[in-house]
């Protein structure tokens, strides 16, 4: 397997997480390429982790991620010396489209050897395809937006297909690419045509992983969209994922025609909610920003929150005000704002489904990584407390139309017919999958308010990682902002694992 635009390694993790009866990994990552130096450090660390059989990772890994030894001491440790050397050849820090193609091709050629049955995976950067990205970039400079190289980074992915002809490829991107245009033409139609016929004498069938249509029926662009929450991911994340099969391989695999439904993802009977995914993580208080922080000052800010309802004449005010006072009293128990590592026994109990417990937890870790709350302005704490109490009492998350006038951001007029970004402050409802975790979470936490009003905060990096289904022993390098960015940009590993199982079933099918 080769992974392009790998980020912190979400797709890699999923594909590497299925094992044969001997405990060996079904897929071996041979090359993964990521341009961001911090995400690359994360990718390299996980590549080292994967060099060892399940449950046999040396203790020095846990010593490093829990903060007991430095990164240098870890990389120099004799127990991981060979693994680190192999990982350095696998995880490459390079920018596709900038790093010379000859160099990139050399890495891939050396890694593949004579192998022709291999899988290419990856998701070209999606900023120019995303709805938010298009709105922001086009408004700043329309001409620059039209010329943005990010529209065409898929051609780097395409170039590897042209050069090396993988048996299978899996390409992931945002749903916004379906209606993204450049110079008046739909980008998705161009991408699909290119992937189906990359060059002369090389063609691919491009299939959906969720929809099968009878021969002769064309797939609709939306048929390529995978809704992650339909497949046990505790997050409403909709992504385009293309499953490409080299035509000669497709023709030789009779199971494609005889049982096409066996190569589709299976929907879960019931969706996984936020509370189930976050079960077992310790409750934290947030912190105050732009003023001295302390437990007493934080509590004072929370006690002031009900005063922000003054002048709000609406019947449900009394219920929300009562909830704000109740949860403020409960908040007195929240004394810790967390840390890079919290030593504890993580026990989610029955609140978390067994498959998720098996996926997330690692007893050897002995605690929780990256579980540290952000600092928030006093005014935002009042908004968070109100929004979370509104959700707790009314059973749905409020938008800015539901906010009392005193809690509206300064630039918003409650009398306006249309409020821009009306869901700017969004509570994650405990019983339902979260909203999409995106890289914007590194800017602020307003879209990701914790469902428990007594914690009065946005999600920590570990909570965001849980919603993205990264195992608890997955360590993200960099500062907290950089961790959020990596997590938001990733593919949920548990979804990637389900895709990998389909790809493996196909690759191991009998051929004519």
C-alpha positions in Angstrom: 0.0 0.0 0.0 1.2 3.5 -0.8 -0.5 6.5 0.9 -0.3 10.0 -0.7 -1.3 13.2 1.2 -1.2 11.1 4.3 -1.8 13.7 7.0 -1.3 12.2 10.5 -2.2 8.8 9.0 -6.0 8.1 9.4 -6.3 6.0 6.2 -3.0 4.2 7.0 -4.2 3.4 10.4 -7.5 1.8 9.2 -5.8 -0.2 6.4 -3.1 -1.4 8.9 -5.7 -2.5 11.5 -6.8 -5.7 9.9 -4.9 -8.9 10.6 -4.6 -12.4 9.4 -4.9 -15.6 11.5 -1.2 -15.4 12.4 -1.5 -11.8 13.6 0.3 -10.3 10.6 -1.1 -7.1 9.0 -3.1 -7.7 5.9 -1.8 -4.4 4.4 1.8 -3.2 4.6 2.3 0.5 4.3 5.4 0.8 2.0 5.4 4.6 1.5 3.3 7.4 3.1 3.9 11.0 2.0 3.0 14.1 4.0 4.2 17.7 3.4 3.5 19.2 6.9 6.5 18.6 9.2 4.4 18.3 12.3 1.9 15.8 10.8 4.9 14.0 9.3 6.3 13.5 12.8 3.0 12.0 13.9 3.0 9.8 10.8 6.6 8.6 11.5 5.8 7.8 15.1 2.8 5.7 14.1 4.9 4.0 11.4 7.3 2.9 14.2 4.4 1.7 16.3 3.1 -0.4 13.4 6.4 -2.2 12.9 5.6 -4.3 15.9 3.0 -7.1 16.3 -0.2 -6.1 18.1 0.4 -5.9 21.8 4.2 -6.2 21.4 5.1 -2.5 21.1 8.1 -1.8 23.3 7.6 0.1 26.5 9.7 3.0 25.4 6.8 4.0 23.1 4.5 4.5 26.1 7.3 6.2 28.0 7.6 8.7 25.2 3.9 9.5 24.6 3.2 9.7 28.3 6.1 12.2 28.7 8.5 10.1 30.7 11.3 10.3 28.0 12.1 12.8 25.2 11.6 12.1 21.5 15.3 12.0 21.0 15.7 9.4 23.8 12.8 7.4 22.2 14.3 7.5 18.7 17.7 6.4 20.0 16.3 3.6 22.1 17.8 0.2 21.1 14.3 -1.5 21.3 13.1 0.5 18.3 16.3 1.1 16.3 15.5 -1.2 13.4 11.8 -0.2 13.3 12.8 3.5 13.2 15.1 2.9 10.3 12.3 1.2 8.3 9.8 3.8 9.3 12.0 6.6 8.1 12.0 5.0 4.6 8.2 4.6 4.8 7.0 8.0 6.1 8.4 10.7 3.9 8.1 14.5 4.5 7.6 15.8 1.0 5.3 18.1 -0.9 3.7 16.4 -4.0 3.9 18.8 -6.9 7.0 20.5 -5.4 9.3 17.6 -4.5 10.9 16.4 -7.8 8.7 13.6 -9.3 11.9 11.6 -10.0 12.6 11.5 -6.2 9.1 10.5 -5.3 9.0 7.8 -8.0 12.3 6.5 -6.8 10.8 5.9 -3.3 7.8 4.2 -4.7 9.7 2.1 -7.2 12.1 0.8 -4.5 9.2 0.1 -2.1 7.1 -1.9 -4.7 9.8 -3.9 -6.3 8.1 -6.3 -8.8 4.7 -6.1 -7.0 1.8 -5.3 -9.3 -1.0 -6.2 -6.9 -0.9 -3.2 -4.7 -3.2 -0.4 -3.4 -2.9 3.4 -3.7 -4.8 5.4 -1.1 -5.0 9.1 -0.2 -6.9 12.3 -0.2 -5.6 15.4 -2.1 -5.9 18.6 0.0 -9.5 19.7 -0.1 -9.5 23.5 0.8 -10.4 24.6 -2.7 -13.3 22.0 -2.8 -14.8 22.6 0.6 -17.9 24.9 0.8 -16.3 27.0 3.5 -12.9 27.1 1.7 -14.6 28.2 -1.6 -16.6 30.9 0.1 -13.5 32.3 1.9 -11.0 32.1 -0.9 -13.2 33.2 -3.8 -14.4 36.3 -1.8 -10.8 37.3 -1.2 -9.5 37.1 -4.7 -11.7 35.3 -7.4 -8.9 35.2 -10.0 -6.4 33.7 -7.5 -9.1 31.2 -6.4 -9.6 30.0 -10.0 -5.8 29.5 -10.4 -5.4 27.8 -7.0 -3.1 24.8 -7.4 -5.2 23.0 -4.7 -7.9 22.4 -7.4 -5.4 20.3 -9.3 -3.4 18.4 -6.7 -5.4 15.4 -7.6 -3.2 15.4 -10.7 -0.3 14.4 -8.5 -2.4 11.4 -7.4 -3.3 10.7 -11.0 0.4 10.9 -12.0 1.3 8.1 -9.6 -1.5 6.0 -11.2 -0.3 6.7 -14.7 3.3 5.8 -13.7 2.7 2.7 -11.5 -0.8 1.4 -12.4 -2.0 0.1 -9.0 -4.4 -2.8 -9.0 -6.7 -0.7 -6.8 -6.9 2.9 -5.7 -9.0 4.6 -2.9 -9.3 8.3 -3.2 -11.0 10.4 -0.5 -12.2 14.0 -0.6 -14.9 16.4 0.7 -18.4 16.3 -0.6 -18.0 19.9 -1.8 -15.9 18.6 -4.7 -19.1 17.3 -6.4 -20.3 20.8 -7.2 -16.9 22.7 -7.2 -16.2 24.4 -10.5 -13.2 25.9 -12.2 -13.5 28.1 -15.2 -17.2 27.2 -15.4 -16.5 23.4 -15.5 -17.3 20.9 -12.8 -14.1 19.6 -11.3 -15.6 16.2 -10.3 -16.5 15.3 -13.8 -13.0 16.0 -14.9 -11.4 14.1 -12.0 -13.7 11.1 -12.7 -12.9 11.0 -16.4 -9.2 11.2 -15.7 -9.2 8.4 -13.2 -11.2 6.2 -15.4 -8.7 6.6 -18.3 -5.4 7.8 -16.8 -3.4 7.2 -20.0 -3.4 5.2 -23.2 -3.8 1.4 -22.5 -4.7 2.0 -18.8 -8.3 2.1 -17.7 -10.1 1.7 -14.4 -13.6 1.0 -13.2 -14.5 3.6 -10.6 -17.0 2.2 -8.1 -19.0 3.4 -5.2 -18.5 1.7 -1.8 -22.2 2.3 -0.8 -24.3 2.0 -4.0 -24.4 -0.7 -6.7 -26.4 -0.2 -9.9 -27.1 -2.7 -12.6 -24.9 -2.9 -15.7 -25.6 0.1 -18.0 -26.9 2.3 -15.2 -24.7 5.3 -14.5 -23.7 6.2 -11.0 -24.8 9.6 -9.8 -22.0 11.8 -8.3 -23.8 11.6 -4.9 -23.6 7.8 -5.0 -19.9 8.1 -4.2 -20.7 9.9 -0.9 -20.1 7.9 2.3 -22.0 9.1 5.4 -19.7 8.0 8.2 -22.3 7.9 10.9 -24.1 5.2 8.9 -21.1 3.0 9.6 -20.6 3.3 13.3 -18.5 6.5 13.3 -19.8 8.9 16.1 -19.7 11.9 13.6 -21.8 13.2 10.8 -19.0 13.3 8.2 -19.9 13.0 4.6 -17.1 12.3 2.2 -16.6 11.3 -1.4 -14.6 8.1 -1.6 -13.8 6.5 -5.0 -12.9 2.8 -5.3 -11.0 2.3 -8.5 -10.1 -1.1 -10.0 -7.7 -1.6 -12.9 -9.9 -2.9 -15.7 -7.9 -6.1 -16.3 -8.2 -7.0 -12.6 -11.9 -6.1 -12.6 -12.5 -8.3 -15.6 -10.6 -11.2 -14.1 -12.6 -11.1 -10.7 -15.9 -12.8 -11.3 -17.1 -12.0 -7.7 -17.5 -8.3 -8.9 -20.3 -9.4 -11.3 -21.6 -12.4 -9.2 -21.9 -10.7 -5.8 -21.3 -6.9 -6.2 -23.1 -6.2 -2.9 -20.3 -8.0 -1.0 -18.1 -5.1 -1.9 -20.2 -2.4 -0.3 -20.1 -1.0 3.3 -22.6 -2.3 5.7 -24.8 0.1 7.6 -25.0 -0.2 11.4 -28.4 -0.7 13.0 -28.1 2.2 15.4 -25.8 5.3 15.2 -23.2 6.0 17.8 -23.6 9.2 19.8 -21.1 11.7 21.2 -21.5 10.5 24.8 -20.8 6.9 23.9 -17.6 7.9 22.1 -16.4 10.1 25.0 -17.2 7.7 27.8 -14.4 7.1 30.3 -12.7 10.4 29.7 -12.4 12.5 32.9 -14.6 15.6 33.3 -12.6 18.9 33.0 -13.2 22.5 33.6 -12.3 25.1 30.9 -10.0 28.0 31.6 -10.4 31.8 31.4 -8.5 33.6 28.7 -7.5 37.3 28.6 -7.7 37.5 32.4 -6.1 35.6 35.3 -7.4 32.0 35.5 -8.2 30.1 38.7 -10.9 27.7 39.9 -12.5 30.6 41.9 -12.4 33.0 38.9 -13.9 30.4 36.6 -16.7 29.6 39.0 -17.4 33.3 39.4 -17.8 33.6 35.6 -20.2 30.6 35.5 -22.3 32.1 38.4 -22.6 35.3 36.3 -23.9 33.4 33.3 -27.7 33.5 34.2 -27.5 37.3 34.3 -27.0 37.3 30.5 -30.7 36.2 30.2 -31.9 39.6 31.5 -34.3 41.2 29.1 -35.0 37.9 27.3 -38.8 37.6 27.5 -39.5 34.0 26.4 -41.4 31.2 28.1 -38.5 28.7 28.3 -36.2 31.2 30.0 -37.1 30.0 33.5 -36.2 26.3 32.6 -32.9 27.3 31.1 -32.1 29.7 34.0 -32.8 26.9 36.5 -30.6 24.5 34.5 -27.8 27.1 34.4 -27.9 27.4 38.2 -28.0 23.6 38.6 -25.1 22.9 36.4 -23.1 25.7 37.9 -23.5 24.0 41.3 -22.3 20.7 39.7 -19.3 22.5 38.1 -17.8 23.1 41.6 -16.5 19.5 41.3 -14.5 20.3 38.1 -11.1 21.4 39.4 -8.8 20.1 36.7 -8.4 21.5 33.2 -6.4 18.4 32.2 -2.9 17.9 30.8 -0.9 16.3 28.0 -1.1 13.0 29.9 -3.5 12.1 32.7 -2.6 9.0 34.6 -5.7 7.0 35.4 -7.7 3.9 34.7 -9.9 4.5 31.7 -13.2 2.7 32.1 -16.0 3.7 29.8 -18.2 0.9 31.2 -21.5 0.0 29.4 -21.8 3.6 28.1 -19.5 2.6 25.2 -20.4 -0.3 22.8 -18.0 -3.2 23.1 -16.6 -2.8 19.6 -15.6 0.8 20.3 -14.0 -0.2 23.7 -11.9 -2.8 21.8 -10.9 -0.1 19.2 -10.1 2.8 21.4 -8.7 1.4 24.6 -5.1 0.3 25.4 -4.5 -0.8 29.0 -0.8 -0.3 28.6 -1.3 3.4 28.1 -2.4 3.8 31.7 -4.2 7.0 31.2 -5.4 9.7 28.6 -3.3 11.6 26.1 -4.0 15.1 24.8 -6.9 15.8 27.2 -6.4 19.4 28.1 -9.1 22.1 27.9 -8.8 25.3 26.0 -9.1 28.8 27.6 -12.2 30.8 26.7 -13.2 34.4 27.2 -15.7 35.1 30.0 -18.4 36.1 27.4 -17.9 32.8 25.5 -18.2 30.8 28.8 -21.6 32.5 29.2 -22.6 31.5 25.7 -21.4 27.9 26.2 -23.3 27.6 29.5 -26.5 28.9 27.9 -26.2 26.8 24.8 -25.4 23.6 26.6 -28.3 24.2 29.1 -30.6 25.0 26.2 -29.7 21.7 24.6 -30.1 19.8 27.9 -33.6 21.2 28.5 -35.0 21.5 25.0 -33.3 18.4 23.5 -31.9 20.2 20.5 -29.0 22.4 19.9 -29.7 26.2 19.7 -28.6 28.4 16.8 -28.1 32.2 17.1 -31.8 32.8 16.5 -32.4 31.1 19.9 -29.8 33.2 21.8 -30.8 36.0 24.2 -29.8 39.4 22.8 -27.1 39.9 25.5 -25.3 36.7 24.3 -25.2 37.5 20.6 -21.8 38.2 19.2 -21.1 41.9 18.9 -21.5 41.9 15.1 -24.9 40.2 15.1 -28.2 42.0 15.2 -31.1 39.9 16.4 -33.5 41.9 14.3 -31.7 40.9 11.1 -33.7 38.6 8.8 -30.6 36.5 8.0 -27.9 35.9 10.6 -24.6 34.8 9.1 -23.2 31.6 10.5 -26.3 31.1 12.7 -24.8 27.9 14.1 -21.5 29.5 15.0 -21.9 28.2 18.6 -22.9 24.6 18.3 -23.4 22.1 21.2 -22.6 18.5 20.4 -25.7 16.5 21.4 -24.8 13.5 23.6 -27.2 11.0 22.1 -26.3 11.8 18.4 -23.2 11.7 16.3 -21.3 14.9 16.4 -21.1 17.5 13.6 -18.2 17.1 11.2 -14.8 17.5 12.9 -12.9 19.8 10.5 -9.5 21.6 10.7 -11.3 24.8 11.8 -11.3 23.3 15.3 -7.8 24.6 15.6 -9.0 28.2 15.3 -11.7 28.1 18.1 -14.0 25.6 19.7 -17.3 27.4 19.1 -18.6 24.6 16.8 -17.7 21.9 19.3 -19.2 22.7 22.7 -19.1 19.8 25.1 -22.6 18.4 25.8 -22.1 18.5 29.6 -22.9 22.1 30.8 -21.0 21.7 34.0 -17.7 21.4 32.0 -18.6 24.6 30.1 -15.9 24.2 27.4 -15.1 23.1 23.9 -13.8 19.7 23.1 -10.2 18.7 23.9 -7.9 17.2 21.2 -8.5 13.7 22.6 -12.2 14.1 22.5 -12.0 15.3 18.9 -9.7 12.3 18.2 -12.3 10.0 19.7 -15.0 11.4 17.4 -12.6 10.8 14.5 -12.1 7.2 15.9 -8.3 7.4 16.5 -7.3 4.8 19.1 -6.4 6.3 22.5 -2.7 5.3 22.1 -2.5 7.5 18.9 -0.1 10.3 19.7 -0.3 13.6 17.8 2.9 15.6 17.7 3.0 19.4 18.0 1.2 21.9 20.2 -2.5 21.8 20.9 -3.4 23.9 17.9 -1.4 21.7 15.6 -3.0 18.6 17.1 -6.5 19.9 16.4 -5.5 20.6 12.8 -4.2 17.2 12.2 -7.2 15.5 13.7 -9.7 17.7 11.7 -7.9 16.9 8.5 -7.8 13.2 8.9 -9.9 10.3 7.6 -11.6 8.4 10.5 -9.5 5.3 11.0 -12.4 3.1 11.9 -14.2 4.0 8.7 -10.9 3.4 6.8 -10.7 -0.1 8.5 -14.1 -1.0 7.1 -13.1 0.2 3.6 -9.8 -1.8 3.9 -11.8 -5.0 4.7 -13.7 -4.6 1.5 -10.5 -3.9 -0.5 -8.9 -6.9 1.1 -11.9 -9.1 0.3 -11.7 -7.9 -3.3 -7.9 -8.3 -3.6 -8.1 -11.9 -2.2 -11.0 -12.9 -4.5 -10.3 -15.6 -7.0 -9.4 -14.4 -10.5 -9.8 -16.1 -13.8 
